[in-house]
Amino acid sequence: MSLRYTHTLIPTSPTFTPIPAQVQSFLTTMLARDVIAGQPTLTLRTPSAKTRQARNPFTGEVRHYPMTDHQSIPTVSQVATAIAALRDYHIGIAGTGRPANPPLPLDFDQPYHLGITCVVSSILRSTSDPHEESEVPSGIPFHGDPCTNTPKVGYFTNPHTLELIKVRSAGCARFWIEFELGNNLFPRFDDGTLNFIDPLILHEAEKTFGTRFVQACNWG
C-alpha cells in the first residue's frame, strides 16, 4: 500500500486568508528558488459535486471524500486572476526531479515528486491528522473536515514511530500551505518535532503572507 506524506504550514491565526497577489508571489518565489524540480505544472482545483469512497485500512470504516475539478494554469503570472473570485480552492505547482533547494530533509538521492499547494477555504477546517495508532483525544475531526469549534491544539502522528505530536495553533484553519512528497517518501524526524522545513522557505512564507506559521503534517 502506498502512503503519501504532506508537510503543512498553518497560520497561527485560524481565520487568516491571503489575498490572490500573495498566493501568486509565494508560488513565483518557490519556482524562482528551484524548490520544485523538473518541468513544474500549475494546477487549480475547485470544489466539485462529486465524491469518492475510500475504506480506512485500519478500522474498515468507509468515508466519502469530496472531489475537485481541475484546471491547468499556463503561467504563474495568471494565478492571481484565476483565483480572484474564488472562496474555496487549491492551487499549486508540482514537478518530479531532484530539487536544487529541497524543502524537507530526505535520505533519498533519486528523482521524486514534490508538490507545493496553497489551500483556501471559506470555512474553518481541521488541520489535525488523527491516526488510530496514536492516542488521540476523541472528537478530533479528520484533516480537511469542518471544525465545529476552534481547537487551540493540533494532533499529528510521527510516521516513523507513531508517536503523537501536539502543535499549538494548529487545530484548524481557513488557509494552509502543503508540501507533498511522492509515494512512500517520508522526511527525517530528527528531534521528534515537526520543525524541520527549510528555514528560508518558512521565512519567505511569513514575509509574503505577513503572518506567522506553525508546522504540521498529514499522511496516509
N, C-alpha and C positions, 0 to 999 in steps of 0.2 A: 504494500500500500504506500502510495506517495504522499508525503506531507510537505506543506509549504509554510515557511516562516516569514512573518512580516513584522518589521520593527516600526514603531509609530512614535511620532512627536505630537503631543497633546497640549494645547494651550492651558495655562493654569486657570484661566477664566473659562468655564464651560460654555458660556453663551457667546464667546468671541467668534466672529466670522470675518473673513477677509474681503476686501474689495477685489474685483476682477484684475485690476492692474497689478496688485501684489502677487496674485497667483501666477500671472504671466511673467513677472520679474523673477520670481523664485525658480520656475522651470527653466527660464532662459539662462540663469546663472548655473544651474545644475548641468546644462548642456555645455556651457562655455568652460566649465571646470573639469570636463571629461569624467563626470561621476557615472555616466552611462556609456557603455562601450558599444562597438559595432555601428550599425546604422539605425539609430533610435526611431521608433514610431510614436506618434502622438495621437491619443485616443480620448474621446469624450464619451462618457456613459451617463445616461439619464434613466430615471425610473420607468419600468415597463409594467403593464398589467399582468404579465405572465409570471409564473412561479416555477421553481424546480423543487423536486423532492429528494431528500437525502436521509440516509439512516445513520445514526450515531453508532460507530463500530463497537463502542464500549458498553452502551446501555440498550441498544436496539431501538431507541426512540426515533421515530420518523418526524422530521421537521420540514416545513415548506419555506423556501428562501425566495425572496423577490428577485426577479431577473432585471436586466437593464438593456436598453437599446444602445447600440454602439455607433459612433460616428468618427471617422478619421479627420483629423485637423491637419491641413497641409504644412503649415509652419507655425512655430511658437509665437510669432508676431500676431497671429489671429486668435490667440487664446482669449484675451480679454473680451473681444467682440462676441465670441462663441458662447461665453458663459454669462454675459451681461444681464440677461433677463431670466436666468435660472435660479431657483431656490434650492434645488437638490441636484447634485451632480458629483461625478468622479472624473477628474481629468488628470492624465499623467503621460509620462514618457517611459518607454521600455526598450531594452536592447539586449543583445547577447554578445559576450566577449569578456575580456579582462579589463576592467576599468582602470584608467590611469590613476584615479583617486577614489578607491573603493570606500563606500560609506561605513561598512561594517567589517570587523576583524574576522577573516575566514582562513581556515587551514585548508586551502584548496587552490591549486595552481592551474586549473583548466578553465576554458571559457564557460561562463554561466549566465543565466538570465537574471536581470535586475530591472525592477520597475519602481518608479517614483510617482506617487499619485497624491493629489490634493483632493480631499473628500469634504464636501459641504452639505449640511442637512438643514432643513427648515425646522426640525425639532431636535431636542436633546436625544442622543443615542448612547447606548452603553459602549464604553471603550475597554471594559474589563474582558478577560478571556478565561472564564472559569472552566477548569478541567476536572472531571470526576476523580482523577487520580490524586488530586491535591485536596487538602481540607479547606474548601471554600465555604464561607457562610451561605446559608440558604437564602434564596430570594435574589441573588445577584443575576441580573439579566445577561443573556448571551451577547457577545460582541455584535454591535450593529442594531440590536433590538431597542425599541423606545425605552427611555428612562421614565419611570413613574415618579421618581423624586430626583434629588441631586446628590448622589453619594460623594463624599469627600475623598474616598479611597478607592483606587482601582486594584483588582486582583488578577495576577498573572502567574504563569507557570514556567519555571525553568525547564526547557525541553530535554536537557541532559540528565537532570536529577529529579524532576517533577516536584522540586521544592516550590512552595508558594512564595511569591514576591508581592509585597504590598507597596503601592506608589500613591502618595498623596496627590490630590488634584488630578487624578487620572481615572475617575469613575465614569464620567460621561462628558460629552462634548457635542458641539454642532460643527466643528471643523477639526480635522487632524491630517497629518501627512504620513503616508505609508511608504516604506522601503521594503519591497517584496523580493525575496530570493527565489531561485529555481527549486525544483523538486528535491526534497531531502537534503537541502543545504541549511546548516544552522551555524550562526556565529558563535564565537567563543564567549562564554560567561565567566571571565577570569576571576572576578571578585564576587560573584553571586548576585550582582545588581544588574540593572538594565542600562546603566550609564556608560555605554561604550560606542555610541555613534561618533564619527569623526567630529571633533570639536569645531572644526571650521564650518561644517555643514550646520551644526546647531547654531553657531554664531550667525551664519547667513540667514537662517530661518528667523531668528529672533530680531535681526536687524530689518529684514524685509517686511515682516508682518507686524513689527512693533509690539510684540508680546513675548512673554517667557513661555518656554515649553518644558514639559517633563517627558521622560522616555518610557515607553511601554512596548508590548508585543502581543501578537496573536499567532497561533499556528494550529494546523490540523489538516 
